[in-house]
Amino acid sequence: MRALGAVIALLLWGQLFAEDTGSEATNNTEVSLPKPPVIENGYVEHMIRYQCKPFYKLHTEGDVCGKPKNPVDQVQRIMGGSVDAKGSFPWQAKMVSHHNLTSGATLINEQWLLTTAKNLFLGHKDDAKANDIAPTLKLYVGKNQLVEVEKVVLHPDYSKVDIGLIKLKQKVPIDERVMPICLPSKDYAEVGRIGYVSGWGRNSNFNFTELLKYVMLPVADQDKCVQHYEGSTVPEKKSPKSPVGVQPILNEHTFCAGMSKFQEDTCYGDAGSAFAVHDQDEDTWYAAGILSFDKSCTVAEYGVYVKVPSVLAWVQETIAGN
């Protein structure tokens, strides 16, 4: 057994501290240190320092989220969507229904993902139950890594709040390609704020892309968005459609983004992806929203997103209870 070295670090107010230098004992559970000399009017303390694997941090330092190794360029202008080749969106997952329909999901911790209720109902009848849906899903994270789904939890009011949770059977290891995005306690969806949306949805040729792409979009004025879609689901004039329908749900739980000067938008198959914003003060990425209505496919339409702060309490309670 190789003994760990110790360094006498500090003598302060009669207390002597010793710190591990970092040498490791190989294949042993016990470690011995040389006995330090006795000091007058004082005593010896040993300090143990834990080091984490890459992309992890100590539990007391908070959750591991929103820190991609290769964050997307903040000033890049996007024409026709850009390909993510660097792992800029490690929270992005791809979900495939039993009818082979592709949609998005967003990793929010090592074992849970957010997506839309609409996505979960793909290929199912309107009265399908969560227990019927879960076994039909295929879910991929990172570089096309298949992960097993344990259960699906639908929001209790999913006809108005188009959101659902997916629990994996096992935690996924965090690395350069797989990392959750952080969930915000405050509202980042201010008009004009730029967010990034990644996804596996259809491209300009209306084919599903084989490469993860992303677009940069501004948060839009909600009143203008409501006026744009007036006659479909304006809350004061018409009841919201079912999440298995094709009309956007517009209410206090949603915001709109799009009509972008960057000449790009989301499309079919991108729903369930995060509207990711970068908090520059914290150097952390947050999911301001989850894309619900992805049928825009053009700069002349708005995408509609569920506000994550509106569902945060439900998300936290659901995860804690499952």
Phi, psi and omega per residue, in radians:
M1 nan 2.345 -3.139
R2 -1.656 2.139 -3.079
A3 -1.304 2.547 3.049
L4 -1.344 2.396 3.065
G5 -1.361 2.685 3.088
A6 -2.270 2.559 -3.126
V7 -2.078 2.246 3.055
I8 -1.307 1.964 -2.933
A9 -1.674 -0.688 -2.945
L10 -2.799 2.372 2.999
L11 -2.042 1.913 -3.013
L12 -2.515 2.207 3.127
W13 0.907 0.718 3.036
G14 1.344 0.141 3.130
Q15 -1.982 2.325 3.138
L16 -1.905 2.216 -3.119
F17 -1.933 2.516 3.034
A18 -2.124 2.378 -3.106
E19 -2.133 2.414 3.101
D20 -1.130 2.337 -3.134
T21 -1.430 -0.208 3.081
G22 1.881 -0.073 3.064
S23 -1.154 2.512 -3.048
E24 -1.923 2.463 2.979
A25 -1.497 2.307 -3.025
T26 -1.616 2.189 3.050
N27 0.992 0.597 3.105
N28 -2.332 2.603 3.096
T29 -1.757 -0.199 3.135
E30 -1.973 2.505 -3.135
V31 -2.271 2.369 3.099
S32 -1.972 2.501 3.098
L33 -2.042 2.597 3.051
P34 -1.095 2.454 -3.105
K35 -1.253 2.109 -3.125
P36 -1.314 2.756 3.140
P37 -1.194 2.620 3.082
V38 -1.309 2.447 3.105
I39 -2.046 2.670 -3.132
E40 -1.358 2.387 3.084
N41 1.034 0.587 3.132
G42 -2.800 -3.109 3.136
Y43 -2.632 2.902 -3.056
V44 -1.771 2.364 2.999
E45 -2.148 2.548 3.087
H46 -1.889 2.360 3.096
M47 -1.863 2.221 3.077
I48 -1.791 2.236 3.131
R49 -1.952 2.177 3.088
Y50 -1.667 2.355 3.073
Q51 -1.974 2.439 -3.089
C52 -1.720 2.744 3.013
K53 -1.141 2.813 3.094
P54 -0.950 2.424 3.104
F55 1.331 0.040 3.060
Y56 -1.976 2.778 3.001
K57 -2.492 2.870 -3.078
L58 -1.059 2.544 -3.065
H59 -0.993 -0.615 -3.111
T60 -1.221 -0.210 -3.125
E61 -1.591 0.069 3.136
G62 1.775 3.058 -3.103
D63 -1.209 2.655 3.028
V64 -1.536 1.849 -3.102
C65 -2.864 2.719 2.963
G66 1.110 0.467 -3.126
K67 -2.241 1.134 3.139
P68 -1.093 2.492 -3.136
K69 -1.161 -0.585 -3.119
N70 -2.156 1.300 -3.116
P71 -1.093 2.593 -3.095
V72 -1.134 2.575 3.128
D73 -1.090 2.153 -3.070
Q74 -1.203 -0.354 -3.047
V75 -1.955 0.106 -3.114
Q76 -1.191 2.381 3.075
R77 -1.700 2.313 -2.984
I78 -1.885 2.179 3.057
M79 -2.140 1.968 3.133
G80 1.363 0.192 3.136
G81 1.468 2.524 3.134
S82 -1.978 2.598 -3.117
V83 -1.523 2.278 3.067
D84 -1.483 1.851 -3.130
A85 -1.934 0.084 -2.979
K86 -2.117 -0.006 -3.060
G87 1.370 0.616 3.130
S88 -1.266 -0.341 -3.096
F89 -2.225 1.158 -3.036
P90 -1.223 -0.137 3.095
W91 -1.517 -0.147 -3.073
Q92 -1.336 2.233 3.065
A93 -2.106 2.728 3.088
K94 -1.975 2.260 3.135
M95 -1.998 2.354 -3.136
V96 -2.155 2.187 -3.130
S97 -1.394 3.011 -3.123
H98 -1.239 -0.176 3.017
H99 -1.714 0.244 3.085
N100 1.143 0.583 3.066
L101 -1.679 2.279 -3.078
T102 -1.634 2.436 3.025
S103 -2.620 -3.123 -3.056
G104 -1.885 2.833 2.999
A105 -2.610 2.761 -3.019
T106 -2.192 2.112 3.139
L107 -1.277 2.161 -3.116
I108 -2.017 -0.220 2.866
N109 -2.769 -2.968 -3.019
E110 -1.206 -0.216 -3.034
Q111 -2.348 -0.032 -3.074
W112 -2.277 2.551 3.093
L113 -2.321 2.596 2.994
L114 -1.733 2.490 2.983
T115 -2.642 -2.968 3.124
T116 -1.714 2.683 3.013
A117 -1.079 -0.630 3.122
K118 -1.002 -0.768 3.114
N119 -1.088 -0.740 -3.082
L120 -1.162 -0.497 -3.139
F121 -1.490 -0.076 -3.107
L122 -0.965 2.187 3.124
G123 1.387 0.075 3.139
H124 -2.051 2.798 3.051
K125 -1.278 2.786 -3.097
D126 -1.048 -0.467 -3.095
D127 -1.697 0.268 3.127
A128 -1.095 2.569 3.130
K129 -1.752 2.729 -3.119
A130 -0.993 -0.671 -3.137
N131 -1.148 -0.463 3.098
D132 -1.393 -0.518 -3.055
I133 -1.352 -0.771 -3.003
A134 -0.919 -0.806 -3.092
P135 -1.191 -0.233 -3.071
T136 -1.597 -0.084 -3.023
L137 -1.637 2.472 2.915
K138 -2.005 2.331 -3.051
L139 -2.281 2.355 -3.099
Y140 -2.204 2.386 3.058
V141 -2.200 2.890 3.099
G142 1.002 -2.362 3.136
K143 -1.559 1.214 3.067
N144 1.074 0.662 3.130
Q145 -1.522 2.041 -3.134
L146 -1.325 2.251 3.104
V147 -2.153 2.581 -3.059
E148 -1.553 2.408 3.135
V149 -1.589 2.271 3.081
E150 -1.583 -0.832 -3.107
K151 -2.729 2.861 3.080
V152 -2.146 2.397 3.075
V153 -2.191 2.096 3.124
L154 -1.594 2.506 3.049
H155 -1.027 2.413 -3.084
P156 -1.075 -0.352 3.123
D157 -2.120 0.831 -2.972
Y158 -1.185 -0.204 3.055
S159 -1.258 -0.356 3.094
K160 -1.967 -0.465 3.136
V161 -2.091 1.704 -2.977
D162 -1.365 1.331 -3.044
I163 -2.581 2.642 3.074
G164 -2.694 2.837 3.135
L165 -2.059 2.568 3.068
I166 -2.138 2.243 3.051
K167 -1.850 2.323 3.102
L168 -1.519 2.707 3.108
K169 -1.189 -0.582 -3.130
Q170 -2.291 2.658 3.023
K171 -1.191 2.512 3.098
V172 -1.640 2.369 3.080
P173 -1.146 2.418 3.130
I174 -1.530 2.330 3.089
D175 -2.662 -2.842 -3.084
E176 -1.071 -0.537 -3.069
R177 -1.743 -0.236 -3.084
V178 -2.294 1.982 3.093
M179 -2.753 2.372 3.116
P180 -1.171 2.754 2.957
I181 -1.667 2.634 -3.129
C182 -1.373 2.642 3.085
L183 -1.760 2.236 -3.049
P184 -1.498 2.495 3.008
S185 -1.560 -0.282 3.101
K186 -1.964 2.868 -3.072
D187 -1.526 2.007 3.105
Y188 -1.650 0.028 -3.012
A189 -1.551 0.947 3.064
E190 -1.372 2.553 -3.135
V191 -1.007 2.272 3.122
G192 1.652 -0.289 3.127
R193 -1.142 2.392 -3.139
I194 -1.573 2.320 3.051
G195 -2.240 2.836 3.128
Y196 -1.993 2.334 3.127
V197 -2.168 2.095 3.099
S198 -1.801 2.831 3.125
G199 3.077 2.976 -3.122
W200 -1.915 0.340 -3.045
G201 -1.264 -3.078 -3.077
R202 -1.183 2.598 3.126
N203 -1.696 -2.932 -3.096
S204 -1.108 -0.377 3.083
N205 -1.586 0.098 3.121
F206 1.167 0.431 3.042
N207 -1.858 2.561 3.059
F208 -1.163 2.326 -3.111
T209 -1.329 2.555 3.073
E210 -1.606 -0.128 3.137
L211 -2.090 2.493 3.083
L212 -1.182 2.200 -3.140
K213 -2.095 2.871 3.115
Y214 -2.514 2.743 3.087
V215 -2.324 2.797 3.121
M216 -1.989 2.157 -3.009
L217 -2.362 2.562 3.066
P218 -1.617 2.571 2.983
V219 -1.174 2.343 -3.063
A220 -1.748 2.846 3.040
D221 -1.158 2.194 -3.041
Q222 -1.138 -0.671 -3.139
D223 -1.097 -0.723 3.114
K224 -1.135 -0.657 3.128
C225 -1.147 -0.759 3.112
V226 -1.075 -0.774 3.114
Q227 -1.070 -0.663 -3.128
H228 -1.087 -0.719 -3.112
Y229 -1.718 0.250 -3.093
E230 -0.961 2.420 -3.087
G231 1.706 -0.138 3.104
S232 -1.816 -1.224 -3.068
T233 -2.398 0.599 3.069
V234 -1.093 2.115 -2.969
P235 -0.976 -0.670 -3.077
E236 -1.278 -0.319 -3.005
K237 -1.987 -0.382 -3.041
K238 -2.707 2.472 3.119
S239 -1.167 2.488 3.121
P240 -1.044 2.593 3.093
K241 -1.277 2.856 2.997
S242 -1.120 2.592 3.114
P243 -1.125 -0.211 3.072
V244 -1.556 0.011 3.109
G245 -1.477 -2.974 -3.041
V246 -2.038 0.103 3.132
Q247 -1.733 2.608 3.127
P248 -1.252 2.557 3.027
I249 -1.694 2.039 -3.119
L250 -2.052 2.046 3.106
N251 -2.801 -2.895 -3.079
E252 -1.184 -0.194 -3.134
H253 -1.667 0.067 -3.044
T254 -2.206 2.808 2.918
F255 -2.439 2.868 -3.101
C256 -1.995 2.660 3.046
A257 -2.550 2.616 3.132
G258 2.380 -2.716 -3.001
M259 0.885 0.821 -2.924
S260 -1.475 2.444 3.026
K261 -1.226 -0.205 3.125
F262 -1.444 0.010 2.987
Q263 1.072 0.799 3.093
E264 -2.770 2.750 -3.141
D265 -2.705 3.058 3.076
T266 -1.390 2.964 -3.119
C267 -2.637 -3.120 -3.135
Y268 -0.866 2.249 3.111
G269 1.759 -0.160 3.131
D270 -1.555 -0.269 -3.112
A271 -0.967 2.513 -3.084
G272 1.708 -0.208 3.116
S273 -1.440 2.736 -3.100
A274 -1.498 2.522 2.870
F275 -1.516 1.659 -2.977
A276 -1.563 2.201 3.111
V277 -2.072 2.586 -3.105
H278 -1.805 1.993 3.021
D279 -1.446 1.833 -3.029
Q280 -1.218 -0.511 3.115
D281 -1.137 -0.664 -3.127
E282 -1.694 -0.158 -3.024
D283 0.870 0.882 -3.071
T284 -2.395 2.519 3.121
W285 -1.745 2.329 -3.122
Y286 -2.137 2.618 3.035
A287 -1.565 1.688 3.129
A288 -1.217 -0.534 -3.127
G289 -2.740 2.934 3.048
I290 -2.081 2.193 -3.074
L291 -1.098 2.129 3.140
S292 -1.822 -0.872 -3.113
F293 -1.837 1.854 -3.046
D294 -1.940 0.413 -3.056
K295 -1.616 0.142 -3.074
S296 -1.154 -1.004 3.024
C297 0.998 0.240 -3.100
T298 -2.804 2.719 3.123
V299 -1.233 -0.149 -3.129
A300 -1.614 0.219 3.136
E301 -2.334 2.893 3.047
Y302 -1.878 2.493 2.890
G303 -1.563 2.611 -3.109
V304 -2.047 2.342 -3.026
Y305 -2.183 2.489 2.994
V306 -1.403 2.259 3.113
K307 -1.208 2.144 -3.139
V308 -1.135 -0.720 3.102
P309 -1.014 -0.471 3.132
S310 -1.211 -0.439 -3.101
V311 -1.978 0.096 -3.024
L312 -1.057 -0.785 -3.123
A313 -1.074 -0.741 3.113
W314 -1.116 -0.734 3.125
V315 -1.045 -0.859 -3.107
Q316 -1.105 -0.733 3.134
E317 -1.155 -0.692 -3.125
T318 -1.145 -0.792 3.136
I319 -1.112 -0.757 -3.131
A320 -1.116 -0.548 -3.085
G321 -1.605 -0.010 -3.113
N322 -2.252 nan nan
